[in-house]
Amino acid sequence: MCQHRPECPSAESADREAAVPVARHPEQGWSLLCNGVLLFEDTGELLPDGRVIAPHRSRLIAA
């Protein structure tokens, strides 16, 4: 359970990536957020219930 104030967004929230990182391993390309989400450097996510969120980097469109 989150001990931060204000409380971090849940893993089910659309803004789940705003949760506080509690472990960072940039050499391995991932961070563990307070809400239990594993956030990967390619913007993919692994949710606590095992669901996978595909990478979702915004793409720049050349004019």
N, CA, C and O atoms as a Maestro MAE file, in Angstrom:
{
 s_m_m2io_version
 :::
 2.0.0
}

f_m_ct {
 s_m_title
 :::
 protein
 m_atom[252] {
  # First column is atom index #
  i_m_mmod_type
  r_m_x_coord
  r_m_y_coord
  r_m_z_coord
  i_m_residue_number
  s_m_chain_name
  s_m_pdb_residue_name
  s_m_pdb_atom_name
  i_m_atomic_number
  :::
  1 25 0.838 -1.187 0.000 1 A "MET " " N  " 7
  2 3 0.000 0.000 0.000 1 A "MET " " CA " 6
  3 2 0.887 1.256 0.000 1 A "MET " " C  " 6
  4 15 1.900 1.311 0.697 1 A "MET " " O  " 8
  5 25 0.501 2.228 -0.765 2 A "CYS " " N  " 7
  6 3 1.272 3.458 -0.922 2 A "CYS " " CA " 6
  7 2 1.284 4.271 0.369 2 A "CYS " " C  " 6
  8 15 0.246 4.482 0.996 2 A "CYS " " O  " 8
  9 25 2.465 4.718 0.751 3 A "GLN " " N  " 7
  10 3 2.624 5.559 1.944 3 A "GLN " " CA " 6
  11 2 2.889 7.018 1.583 3 A "GLN " " C  " 6
  12 15 3.106 7.843 2.471 3 A "GLN " " O  " 8
  13 25 2.873 7.345 0.294 4 A "HIS " " N  " 7
  14 3 3.157 8.710 -0.147 4 A "HIS " " CA " 6
  15 2 1.930 9.596 -0.003 4 A "HIS " " C  " 6
  16 15 0.796 9.119 -0.057 4 A "HIS " " O  " 8
  17 25 2.171 10.902 0.181 5 A "ARG " " N  " 7
  18 3 1.092 11.888 0.244 5 A "ARG " " CA " 6
  19 2 1.405 12.969 -0.748 5 A "ARG " " C  " 6
  20 15 2.460 13.591 -0.621 5 A "ARG " " O  " 8
  21 25 0.587 13.240 -1.709 6 A "PRO " " N  " 7
  22 3 -0.655 12.525 -1.991 6 A "PRO " " CA " 6
  23 2 -0.351 11.107 -2.446 6 A "PRO " " C  " 6
  24 15 0.746 10.817 -2.925 6 A "PRO " " O  " 8
  25 25 -1.326 10.232 -2.293 7 A "GLU " " N  " 7
  26 3 -1.161 8.826 -2.642 7 A "GLU " " CA " 6
  27 2 -0.903 8.665 -4.138 7 A "GLU " " C  " 6
  28 15 -1.472 9.389 -4.955 7 A "GLU " " O  " 8
  29 25 -0.048 7.718 -4.488 8 A "CYS " " N  " 7
  30 3 0.269 7.451 -5.892 8 A "CYS " " CA " 6
  31 2 -0.950 6.871 -6.607 8 A "CYS " " C  " 6
  32 15 -1.788 6.218 -5.986 8 A "CYS " " O  " 8
  33 25 -1.042 7.116 -7.926 9 A "PRO " " N  " 7
  34 3 -2.138 6.523 -8.695 9 A "PRO " " CA " 6
  35 2 -2.033 4.997 -8.666 9 A "PRO " " C  " 6
  36 15 -0.931 4.452 -8.606 9 A "PRO " " O  " 8
  37 25 -3.145 4.329 -8.708 10 A "SER " " N  " 7
  38 3 -3.148 2.867 -8.689 10 A "SER " " CA " 6
  39 2 -2.658 2.317 -10.026 10 A "SER " " C  " 6
  40 15 -2.539 3.049 -11.008 10 A "SER " " O  " 8
  41 25 -2.380 1.035 -10.044 11 A "ALA " " N  " 7
  42 3 -1.947 0.375 -11.272 11 A "ALA " " CA " 6
  43 2 -3.053 0.360 -12.312 11 A "ALA " " C  " 6
  44 15 -2.776 0.185 -13.499 11 A "ALA " " O  " 8
  45 25 -4.291 0.540 -11.896 12 A "GLU " " N  " 7
  46 3 -5.435 0.550 -12.807 12 A "GLU " " CA " 6
  47 2 -5.712 1.942 -13.393 12 A "GLU " " C  " 6
  48 15 -6.462 2.071 -14.360 12 A "GLU " " O  " 8
  49 25 -5.113 2.966 -12.813 13 A "SER " " N  " 7
  50 3 -5.356 4.343 -13.258 13 A "SER " " CA " 6
  51 2 -4.679 4.628 -14.591 13 A "SER " " C  " 6
  52 15 -3.640 4.049 -14.908 13 A "SER " " O  " 8
  53 25 -5.272 5.515 -15.360 14 A "ALA " " N  " 7
  54 3 -4.682 5.921 -16.636 14 A "ALA " " CA " 6
  55 2 -3.336 6.616 -16.430 14 A "ALA " " C  " 6
  56 15 -2.470 6.569 -17.304 14 A "ALA " " O  " 8
  57 25 -3.161 7.264 -15.270 15 A "ASP " " N  " 7
  58 3 -1.915 7.978 -14.984 15 A "ASP " " CA " 6
  59 2 -0.972 7.164 -14.092 15 A "ASP " " C  " 6
  60 15 -0.198 7.742 -13.329 15 A "ASP " " O  " 8
  61 25 -1.027 5.837 -14.177 16 A "ARG " " N  " 7
  62 3 -0.237 4.947 -13.315 16 A "ARG " " CA " 6
  63 2 1.261 5.218 -13.379 16 A "ARG " " C  " 6
  64 15 1.974 4.956 -12.411 16 A "ARG " " O  " 8
  65 25 1.757 5.743 -14.514 17 A "GLU " " N  " 7
  66 3 3.188 6.015 -14.664 17 A "GLU " " CA " 6
  67 2 3.661 7.170 -13.779 17 A "GLU " " C  " 6
  68 15 4.865 7.382 -13.638 17 A "GLU " " O  " 8
  69 25 2.730 7.920 -13.182 18 A "ALA " " N  " 7
  70 3 3.087 9.037 -12.309 18 A "ALA " " CA " 6
  71 2 3.428 8.575 -10.893 18 A "ALA " " C  " 6
  72 15 3.816 9.395 -10.061 18 A "ALA " " O  " 8
  73 25 3.291 7.283 -10.603 19 A "ALA " " N  " 7
  74 3 3.627 6.768 -9.277 19 A "ALA " " CA " 6
  75 2 5.124 6.920 -9.017 19 A "ALA " " C  " 6
  76 15 5.918 6.989 -9.956 19 A "ALA " " O  " 8
  77 25 5.499 6.971 -7.761 20 A "VAL " " N  " 7
  78 3 6.887 7.152 -7.347 20 A "VAL " " CA " 6
  79 2 7.694 5.872 -7.613 20 A "VAL " " C  " 6
  80 15 7.263 4.783 -7.235 20 A "VAL " " O  " 8
  81 25 8.858 5.995 -8.259 21 A "PRO " " N  " 7
  82 3 9.720 4.820 -8.423 21 A "PRO " " CA " 6
  83 2 10.295 4.402 -7.062 21 A "PRO " " C  " 6
  84 15 10.785 5.239 -6.304 21 A "PRO " " O  " 8
  85 25 10.229 3.112 -6.767 22 A "VAL " " N  " 7
  86 3 10.793 2.611 -5.507 22 A "VAL " " CA " 6
  87 2 12.055 1.803 -5.753 22 A "VAL " " C  " 6
  88 15 12.816 1.544 -4.820 22 A "VAL " " O  " 8
  89 25 12.287 1.402 -6.993 23 A "ALA " " N  " 7
  90 3 13.528 0.726 -7.390 23 A "ALA " " CA " 6
  91 2 13.798 1.092 -8.845 23 A "ALA " " C  " 6
  92 15 12.902 1.070 -9.689 23 A "ALA " " O  " 8
  93 25 15.056 1.431 -9.114 24 A "ARG " " N  " 7
  94 3 15.439 1.793 -10.486 24 A "ARG " " CA " 6
  95 2 16.640 0.955 -10.894 24 A "ARG " " C  " 6
  96 15 17.604 0.809 -10.142 24 A "ARG " " O  " 8
  97 25 16.561 0.416 -12.089 25 A "HIS " " N  " 7
  98 3 17.668 -0.356 -12.644 25 A "HIS " " CA " 6
  99 2 17.874 0.061 -14.096 25 A "HIS " " C  " 6
  100 15 17.554 -0.696 -15.012 25 A "HIS " " O  " 8
  101 25 18.416 1.279 -14.310 26 A "PRO " " N  " 7
  102 3 18.585 1.786 -15.674 26 A "PRO " " CA " 6
  103 2 19.520 0.910 -16.509 26 A "PRO " " C  " 6
  104 15 19.386 0.854 -17.732 26 A "PRO " " O  " 8
  105 25 20.457 0.233 -15.864 27 A "GLU " " N  " 7
  106 3 21.359 -0.651 -16.601 27 A "GLU " " CA " 6
  107 2 20.611 -1.846 -17.183 27 A "GLU " " C  " 6
  108 15 21.068 -2.460 -18.147 27 A "GLU " " O  " 8
  109 25 19.453 -2.176 -16.593 28 A "GLN " " N  " 7
  110 3 18.621 -3.270 -17.087 28 A "GLN " " CA " 6
  111 2 17.382 -2.755 -17.827 28 A "GLN " " C  " 6
  112 15 16.653 -3.532 -18.444 28 A "GLN " " O  " 8
  113 25 17.151 -1.441 -17.760 29 A "GLY " " N  " 7
  114 3 16.075 -0.829 -18.521 29 A "GLY " " CA " 6
  115 2 14.703 -0.863 -17.878 29 A "GLY " " C  " 6
  116 15 13.697 -0.844 -18.587 29 A "GLY " " O  " 8
  117 25 14.631 -0.914 -16.531 30 A "TRP " " N  " 7
  118 3 13.320 -0.934 -15.890 30 A "TRP " " CA " 6
  119 2 13.333 -0.242 -14.541 30 A "TRP " " C  " 6
  120 15 14.376 -0.064 -13.912 30 A "TRP " " O  " 8
  121 25 12.126 0.146 -14.115 31 A "SER " " N  " 7
  122 3 11.900 0.725 -12.784 31 A "SER " " CA " 6
  123 2 10.643 0.100 -12.200 31 A "SER " " C  " 6
  124 15 9.692 -0.201 -12.923 31 A "SER " " O  " 8
  125 25 10.647 -0.092 -10.887 32 A "LEU " " N  " 7
  126 3 9.462 -0.569 -10.178 32 A "LEU " " CA " 6
  127 2 8.807 0.637 -9.524 32 A "LEU " " C  " 6
  128 15 9.441 1.365 -8.760 32 A "LEU " " O  " 8
  129 25 7.537 0.840 -9.832 33 A "LEU " " N  " 7
  130 3 6.800 1.961 -9.267 33 A "LEU " " CA " 6
  131 2 6.085 1.539 -7.987 33 A "LEU " " C  " 6
  132 15 5.848 0.352 -7.761 33 A "LEU " " O  " 8
  133 25 5.747 2.507 -7.163 34 A "CYS " " N  " 7
  134 3 5.087 2.276 -5.883 34 A "CYS " " CA " 6
  135 2 3.797 1.471 -6.021 34 A "CYS " " C  " 6
  136 15 3.422 0.742 -5.101 34 A "CYS " " O  " 8
  137 25 3.129 1.592 -7.135 35 A "ASN " " N  " 7
  138 3 1.861 0.900 -7.349 35 A "ASN " " CA " 6
  139 2 2.044 -0.525 -7.878 35 A "ASN " " C  " 6
  140 15 1.066 -1.192 -8.217 35 A "ASN " " O  " 8
  141 25 3.299 -0.991 -7.949 36 A "GLY " " N  " 7
  142 3 3.569 -2.360 -8.378 36 A "GLY " " CA " 6
  143 2 3.785 -2.527 -9.871 36 A "GLY " " C  " 6
  144 15 3.982 -3.648 -10.342 36 A "GLY " " O  " 8
  145 25 3.752 -1.452 -10.615 37 A "VAL " " N  " 7
  146 3 3.948 -1.502 -12.070 37 A "VAL " " CA " 6
  147 2 5.439 -1.539 -12.376 37 A "VAL " " C  " 6
  148 15 6.214 -0.758 -11.823 37 A "VAL " " O  " 8
  149 25 5.837 -2.451 -13.261 38 A "LEU " " N  " 7
  150 3 7.191 -2.437 -13.803 38 A "LEU " " CA " 6
  151 2 7.146 -1.598 -15.064 38 A "LEU " " C  " 6
  152 15 6.418 -1.915 -16.005 38 A "LEU " " O  " 8
  153 25 7.921 -0.533 -15.084 39 A "LEU " " N  " 7
  154 3 7.957 0.390 -16.214 39 A "LEU " " CA " 6
  155 2 9.286 0.191 -16.931 39 A "LEU " " C  " 6
  156 15 10.351 0.319 -16.327 39 A "LEU " " O  " 8
  157 25 9.217 -0.121 -18.219 40 A "PHE " " N  " 7
  158 3 10.410 -0.376 -19.008 40 A "PHE " " CA " 6
  159 2 10.805 0.871 -19.791 40 A "PHE " " C  " 6
  160 15 9.958 1.708 -20.104 40 A "PHE " " O  " 8
  161 25 12.096 0.992 -20.107 41 A "GLU " " N  " 7
  162 3 12.581 2.204 -20.775 41 A "GLU " " CA " 6
  163 2 11.968 2.410 -22.153 41 A "GLU " " C  " 6
  164 15 11.972 3.530 -22.664 41 A "GLU " " O  " 8
  165 25 11.443 1.362 -22.761 42 A "ASP " " N  " 7
  166 3 10.779 1.528 -24.061 42 A "ASP " " CA " 6
  167 2 9.320 1.946 -23.899 42 A "ASP " " C  " 6
  168 15 8.576 1.981 -24.878 42 A "ASP " " O  " 8
  169 25 8.907 2.260 -22.679 43 A "THR " " N  " 7
  170 3 7.572 2.686 -22.248 43 A "THR " " CA " 6
  171 2 6.571 1.545 -22.152 43 A "THR " " C  " 6
  172 15 5.385 1.788 -21.926 43 A "THR " " O  " 8
  173 25 7.022 0.307 -22.317 44 A "GLY " " N  " 7
  174 3 6.160 -0.837 -22.043 44 A "GLY " " CA " 6
  175 2 5.982 -0.977 -20.531 44 A "GLY " " C  " 6
  176 15 6.777 -0.452 -19.751 44 A "GLY " " O  " 8
  177 25 4.932 -1.691 -20.130 45 A "GLU " " N  " 7
  178 3 4.648 -1.860 -18.706 45 A "GLU " " CA " 6
  179 2 4.193 -3.283 -18.439 45 A "GLU " " C  " 6
  180 15 3.587 -3.933 -19.292 45 A "GLU " " O  " 8
  181 25 4.500 -3.756 -17.232 46 A "LEU " " N  " 7
  182 3 3.978 -5.019 -16.729 46 A "LEU " " CA " 6
  183 2 3.206 -4.673 -15.466 46 A "LEU " " C  " 6
  184 15 3.776 -4.183 -14.491 46 A "LEU " " O  " 8
  185 25 1.899 -4.933 -15.492 47 A "LEU " " N  " 7
  186 3 1.047 -4.601 -14.358 47 A "LEU " " CA " 6
  187 2 1.117 -5.701 -13.305 47 A "LEU " " C  " 6
  188 15 1.473 -6.837 -13.619 47 A "LEU " " O  " 8
  189 25 0.781 -5.376 -12.061 48 A "PRO " " N  " 7
  190 3 0.874 -6.369 -10.982 48 A "PRO " " CA " 6
  191 2 0.064 -7.638 -11.233 48 A "PRO " " C  " 6
  192 15 0.420 -8.700 -10.722 48 A "PRO " " O  " 8
  193 25 -1.010 -7.554 -12.002 49 A "ASP " " N  " 7
  194 3 -1.834 -8.735 -12.270 49 A "ASP " " CA " 6
  195 2 -1.321 -9.553 -13.456 49 A "ASP " " C  " 6
  196 15 -1.951 -10.534 -13.852 49 A "ASP " " O  " 8
  197 25 -0.166 -9.146 -14.028 50 A "GLY " " N  " 7
  198 3 0.454 -9.887 -15.118 50 A "GLY " " CA " 6
  199 2 0.117 -9.384 -16.504 50 A "GLY " " C  " 6
  200 15 0.675 -9.874 -17.486 50 A "GLY " " O  " 8
  201 25 -0.794 -8.405 -16.613 51 A "ARG " " N  " 7
  202 3 -1.110 -7.848 -17.924 51 A "ARG " " CA " 6
  203 2 0.070 -7.054 -18.458 51 A "ARG " " C  " 6
  204 15 0.817 -6.430 -17.705 51 A "ARG " " O  " 8
  205 25 0.218 -7.092 -19.769 52 A "VAL " " N  " 7
  206 3 1.295 -6.367 -20.443 52 A "VAL " " CA " 6
  207 2 0.694 -5.183 -21.189 52 A "VAL " " C  " 6
  208 15 -0.307 -5.319 -21.893 52 A "VAL " " O  " 8
  209 25 1.317 -4.024 -21.025 53 A "ILE " " N  " 7
  210 3 0.953 -2.821 -21.775 53 A "ILE " " CA " 6
  211 2 2.073 -2.596 -22.788 53 A "ILE " " C  " 6
  212 15 3.228 -2.402 -22.410 53 A "ILE " " O  " 8
  213 25 1.735 -2.622 -24.049 54 A "ALA " " N  " 7
  214 3 2.739 -2.457 -25.103 54 A "ALA " " CA " 6
  215 2 3.385 -1.079 -25.024 54 A "ALA " " C  " 6
  216 15 2.772 -0.135 -24.525 54 A "ALA " " O  " 8
  217 25 4.621 -0.955 -25.511 55 A "PRO " " N  " 7
  218 3 5.268 0.354 -25.551 55 A "PRO " " CA " 6
  219 2 4.375 1.371 -26.253 55 A "PRO " " C  " 6
  220 15 3.694 1.060 -27.231 55 A "PRO " " O  " 8
  221 25 4.397 2.585 -25.732 56 A "HIS " " N  " 7
  222 3 3.492 3.609 -26.269 56 A "HIS " " CA " 6
  223 2 4.153 4.978 -26.345 56 A "HIS " " C  " 6
  224 15 3.562 5.994 -25.981 56 A "HIS " " O  " 8
  225 25 5.383 4.981 -26.822 57 A "ARG " " N  " 7
  226 3 6.073 6.262 -27.039 57 A "ARG " " CA " 6
  227 2 5.302 7.079 -28.054 57 A "ARG " " C  " 6
  228 15 4.763 6.544 -29.022 57 A "ARG " " O  " 8
  229 25 5.256 8.374 -27.825 58 A "SER " " N  " 7
  230 3 4.634 9.219 -28.850 58 A "SER " " CA " 6
  231 2 5.619 9.335 -30.009 58 A "SER " " C  " 6
  232 15 6.834 9.367 -29.812 58 A "SER " " O  " 8
  233 25 5.086 9.396 -31.187 59 A "ARG " " N  " 7
  234 3 5.929 9.473 -32.378 59 A "ARG " " CA " 6
  235 2 5.864 10.877 -32.946 59 A "ARG " " C  " 6
  236 15 4.793 11.473 -33.059 59 A "ARG " " O  " 8
  237 25 7.029 11.392 -33.300 60 A "LEU " " N  " 7
  238 3 7.094 12.684 -33.957 60 A "LEU " " CA " 6
  239 2 6.753 12.491 -35.422 60 A "LEU " " C  " 6
  240 15 7.258 11.573 -36.069 60 A "LEU " " O  " 8
  241 25 5.916 13.335 -35.931 61 A "ILE " " N  " 7
  242 3 5.518 13.241 -37.330 61 A "ILE " " CA " 6
  243 2 6.262 14.310 -38.105 61 A "ILE " " C  " 6
  244 15 6.168 15.498 -37.795 61 A "ILE " " O  " 8
  245 25 7.002 13.880 -39.114 62 A "ALA " " N  " 7
  246 3 7.752 14.828 -39.949 62 A "ALA " " CA " 6
  247 2 6.773 15.583 -40.844 62 A "ALA " " C  " 6
  248 15 5.894 14.992 -41.472 62 A "ALA " " O  " 8
  249 25 6.945 16.876 -40.885 63 A "ALA " " N  " 7
  250 3 6.060 17.704 -41.707 63 A "ALA " " CA " 6
  251 2 6.549 17.782 -43.130 63 A "ALA " " C  " 6
  252 15 5.924 18.438 -43.963 63 A "ALA " " O  " 8
  :::
 }
 m_bond[251] {
  # First column is bond index #
  i_m_from
  i_m_to
  i_m_order
  :::
  1 1 2 1
  2 2 3 1
  3 3 4 2
  4 3 5 1
  5 5 6 1
  6 6 7 1
  7 7 8 2
  8 7 9 1
  9 9 10 1
  10 10 11 1
  11 11 12 2
  12 11 13 1
  13 13 14 1
  14 14 15 1
  15 15 16 2
  16 15 17 1
  17 17 18 1
  18 18 19 1
  19 19 20 2
  20 19 21 1
  21 21 22 1
  22 22 23 1
  23 23 24 2
  24 23 25 1
  25 25 26 1
  26 26 27 1
  27 27 28 2
  28 27 29 1
  29 29 30 1
  30 30 31 1
  31 31 32 2
  32 31 33 1
  33 33 34 1
  34 34 35 1
  35 35 36 2
  36 35 37 1
  37 37 38 1
  38 38 39 1
  39 39 40 2
  40 39 41 1
  41 41 42 1
  42 42 43 1
  43 43 44 2
  44 43 45 1
  45 45 46 1
  46 46 47 1
  47 47 48 2
  48 47 49 1
  49 49 50 1
  50 50 51 1
  51 51 52 2
  52 51 53 1
  53 53 54 1
  54 54 55 1
  55 55 56 2
  56 55 57 1
  57 57 58 1
  58 58 59 1
  59 59 60 2
  60 59 61 1
  61 61 62 1
  62 62 63 1
  63 63 64 2
  64 63 65 1
  65 65 66 1
  66 66 67 1
  67 67 68 2
  68 67 69 1
  69 69 70 1
  70 70 71 1
  71 71 72 2
  72 71 73 1
  73 73 74 1
  74 74 75 1
  75 75 76 2
  76 75 77 1
  77 77 78 1
  78 78 79 1
  79 79 80 2
  80 79 81 1
  81 81 82 1
  82 82 83 1
  83 83 84 2
  84 83 85 1
  85 85 86 1
  86 86 87 1
  87 87 88 2
  88 87 89 1
  89 89 90 1
  90 90 91 1
  91 91 92 2
  92 91 93 1
  93 93 94 1
  94 94 95 1
  95 95 96 2
  96 95 97 1
  97 97 98 1
  98 98 99 1
  99 99 100 2
  100 99 101 1
  101 101 102 1
  102 102 103 1
  103 103 104 2
  104 103 105 1
  105 105 106 1
  106 106 107 1
  107 107 108 2
  108 107 109 1
  109 109 110 1
  110 110 111 1
  111 111 112 2
  112 111 113 1
  113 113 114 1
  114 114 115 1
  115 115 116 2
  116 115 117 1
  117 117 118 1
  118 118 119 1
  119 119 120 2
  120 119 121 1
  121 121 122 1
  122 122 123 1
  123 123 124 2
  124 123 125 1
  125 125 126 1
  126 126 127 1
  127 127 128 2
  128 127 129 1
  129 129 130 1
  130 130 131 1
  131 131 132 2
  132 131 133 1
  133 133 134 1
  134 134 135 1
  135 135 136 2
  136 135 137 1
  137 137 138 1
  138 138 139 1
  139 139 140 2
  140 139 141 1
  141 141 142 1
  142 142 143 1
  143 143 144 2
  144 143 145 1
  145 145 146 1
  146 146 147 1
  147 147 148 2
  148 147 149 1
  149 149 150 1
  150 150 151 1
  151 151 152 2
  152 151 153 1
  153 153 154 1
  154 154 155 1
  155 155 156 2
  156 155 157 1
  157 157 158 1
  158 158 159 1
  159 159 160 2
  160 159 161 1
  161 161 162 1
  162 162 163 1
  163 163 164 2
  164 163 165 1
  165 165 166 1
  166 166 167 1
  167 167 168 2
  168 167 169 1
  169 169 170 1
  170 170 171 1
  171 171 172 2
  172 171 173 1
  173 173 174 1
  174 174 175 1
  175 175 176 2
  176 175 177 1
  177 177 178 1
  178 178 179 1
  179 179 180 2
  180 179 181 1
  181 181 182 1
  182 182 183 1
  183 183 184 2
  184 183 185 1
  185 185 186 1
  186 186 187 1
  187 187 188 2
  188 187 189 1
  189 189 190 1
  190 190 191 1
  191 191 192 2
  192 191 193 1
  193 193 194 1
  194 194 195 1
  195 195 196 2
  196 195 197 1
  197 197 198 1
  198 198 199 1
  199 199 200 2
  200 199 201 1
  201 201 202 1
  202 202 203 1
  203 203 204 2
  204 203 205 1
  205 205 206 1
  206 206 207 1
  207 207 208 2
  208 207 209 1
  209 209 210 1
  210 210 211 1
  211 211 212 2
  212 211 213 1
  213 213 214 1
  214 214 215 1
  215 215 216 2
  216 215 217 1
  217 217 218 1
  218 218 219 1
  219 219 220 2
  220 219 221 1
  221 221 222 1
  222 222 223 1
  223 223 224 2
  224 223 225 1
  225 225 226 1
  226 226 227 1
  227 227 228 2
  228 227 229 1
  229 229 230 1
  230 230 231 1
  231 231 232 2
  232 231 233 1
  233 233 234 1
  234 234 235 1
  235 235 236 2
  236 235 237 1
  237 237 238 1
  238 238 239 1
  239 239 240 2
  240 239 241 1
  241 241 242 1
  242 242 243 1
  243 243 244 2
  244 243 245 1
  245 245 246 1
  246 246 247 1
  247 247 248 2
  248 247 249 1
  249 249 250 1
  250 250 251 1
  251 251 252 2
  :::
 }
}
